[in-house]
């Protein structure tokens, strides 16, 4: 289980930073671990932390979440952020515990150039801490689905998704694949160059499986003006955590 993997990898903290979809991922993680709907995720000004105890392994690890829509380091709804951006770098640096840092931004970024600038700033900020025992996981972004209230089953394949995505005119959904392509290439280069003294980096690519699920959205009672970005819980976001666990399990097995 997760206790064994976290102990074997010597990660004492799992720190999520991101927007409301990141919040949903943390809620899903807690539900999957048997802690249903932790109330702290809906208050504490966007900052939440909880310690999971593993008696059989004589081990404990902390799960934390900071709401920061653009991965900047500004105060909430500041003039430079424009969204919800609770500071997170201080919290990341404050603990010396080996950390699995799960990051994402995209839903609140509106141009490819802006995304590139944000990601480069994040990489620069994280690398300067020289935390070589940490692992940084950058999760790819997922768009909403136009007219999600109409769907009652998943798409058959990515071609069907792409056909529906031609109608993406709202928000920034049409750029999500552009953001993801840049992130995957940039982090691949960073991994291959093995940035000296810094943490390891990897991608959690949830895009291909998630875009197949227009039927899993939170749109209430299938109303045309419902929420077509966020997912029901339990739902597709549970599989983001299954994928994360699979990556950690592979990493752990490689250390045997």
N, C-alpha and C positions, 0 to 999 in steps of 0.2 A: 503494500500500500504506500500511500504518500509519505507516511511517517518514516518507513524504511528508506525510501529514496532520498528524502530530504536529509536524513542522518548520514547516509552513505556519501552523499555529495557535500556534506558539511555546510549546507545552507541553513542558517538560523533565522532567516527573515525572507519573506516573500512580499515585495513591495510593488504595488500597482500604482501607476500614475496615468491619468487620462481623463476622458470626458464621461458623459453619462453612459455610454456603451461600456466603458471600462468599469464603471460602477456596477453595471449589470453582470459583468464577468465575475466581479468579486462576490456579488450576491449569489450567483450560480455556484461558485466555488464553495461558499459556506453551506449552501443547501446540499450539495453533493457530499459534503463531509458531515452532514447531519445537524448542522446549526442553521435552522430555517429562519430566513428573513431577519438577520441581525439588525436591530433598530438603529445602531450607530451609523449605518450606511445612509440613513435618511436625516441625520442631524449632524452635530459636531462641525458645522460649517465646512462640510466637504472632506473632513479628515476623519479616518476611522482606523482603529487598530485592535487586534484580538490575538491572544496567544493560544495555540493549540498544543495540548499536552499529549504525549505519546508514552504512556506508562510501560508498555511492553518493550520499548526501545530505550527507556530512561532518557528521553529526549523531549525537547519542546521547540517549536518554531513560531514565529510571529507573522501574521498576515496583516498588512497595512494597505490603506488606500488613501490617496490624496487626489481630490478633484482638481484637475488643471487641464482645461480644454485645449491649450496650445503648447503645453510643455514649457512655457516660459516660467519665470520665477517672480511673478507679480502678485500683488495682493488681490483679493477677490473683487471682480468687476472694476478693476482699475481702468484709468483712461487709456493705458498702454495695452491692456489686454482686451477689453471690450466684451469679454465673456466671463466665465468663472475660472480663475487662475490662482488657486491657493499655492503659496510657495512650497516647493518640494525638495529643492537641492539641499537645503539645510538639514531636512529630515533624513535625507539619504546619507549625508555625510556624518550626521550626529552619532550613528551607531557603528561600531567597529565590527559588528557581526557580519560574517559572510552572507551576501545578499543575492537573491534572485530578483532582479529589477525588471518588471514587465511594463513596457511603455507603449503608448499609442497616441497619435493625433491625426486628424484628417477631416473629421466631420465639421470642424470649425475653421478649416483652412480653405481659401477660396481660389487660389491660383497655384500652378505648379512651381512658380518661382518662390512664392511665399513658403510653400512646403519645403523646398530645398533649403531655404534660409533657416527655417525652424529646425530641421533635422541636423543641419551642420552645426547649429548652435548647441543642440542637445549633445551631439557627439563630443564637441569641444569641451563642454561643461563636465560631462561624465569622465572623459579621459584624464582631465587634469587632477582628479582625485587619486589616480593610480591605484585603484582597488583591485589588485590582480586576482583576488580570490572570488570576486563577484562574477556573475553572468548576466548579461543584458539581453533581454528578449524584446524585440520590437514586433508588435502585432500589426499585421496589415489591416487596412481600413475596409469597411464594407458599406456600400451605398444603401439607400432606401429603395423601395420598389414602387414604381408608379402604379396607381390604382390597385394597391395591395388588397383592398377590400374585395376584389373580384376573385381572388385565388383561394381555392380550397385544397390544393395539392401542390407538391413541389414541381419545379421545372424538371424536365427529363435530362437536360444537359446544358452546358454553357452556351451552346448556340441559341437555345430557346431564351436564356437570360439575355444574351446580347441583342436579340431581336426586340425584346421588351425594353431594353435600355436605350434604344434609339429615341424613346419618348422622354428621356431624362432631360428636362429643361429647368427643373426647380433645384434650388440650393446649389451644391457643388458636386452632385453625385456623378456627373459625367467624368470628373477628374480622378475618381478613386483609383482606377487602374493605373493612371499616370503616376499618382503618388506612390502606389505600391511598387511599380517597376523601378522607380528611382530608389526607394528604400531598400529593395532587395539587392540592387546592383551596388549601392553605396556600402551596405553592411557586408556584402560578400567581399568587396575590396578591402574593407577594414579587417575582416577575418583573415583574408589571405595575407595581408601585410603584417598581421599579428602585432598590433600596436604595442610598442614596448612598454612594459610595466602596467598596462591597463587591464581591464576586465575582458573576458571573451564576449563576443556578440553573436546573436543568431536571430533568425526571422521565424515568427509564428505565423504561417500563411493560412489564415482562416477564410480568405476571400473565396476560393473556388467552391467550397462546400456551402458557405453561407448564402451566396447569391442565388443558390438553387431553391431557397426557401421563402418565396414571397408569401406563402401561406402561414408563416409563423409570426407575422407581425402583430403588434399590440392594438391595431385599429379596432376600437370597441364596436361590437355588434355589426362589424363589416360596413361601417359608415364611410361614404366617399371621402370625408374630410378627416378621417382618423389618422393615427400615428403610423406612418409607413416606414419609419427608420428603426425604431426600437422593437425588440422581440418579447414575446411572452416568456414568462418564467414559471415552470420549466419550459425549455424550448431549445432552439438551435444553438444558443450561446453556451449551453451545457457542453456542447461538443468542442468549443474552444478550449475548455478546461481538460477534456479528454485528450485533445491533441497536445496540450502543454504537458500533461502527465506522461504521454507516450514519448515525447522528446526527452523529458527528464529520465524516464526509465531507460531509454537507449543510451543516454549519457552515462547513467549509473552502470549499466551493463558493460560499457566500454572500459570502465575503470577496474573491472574484475580481473 
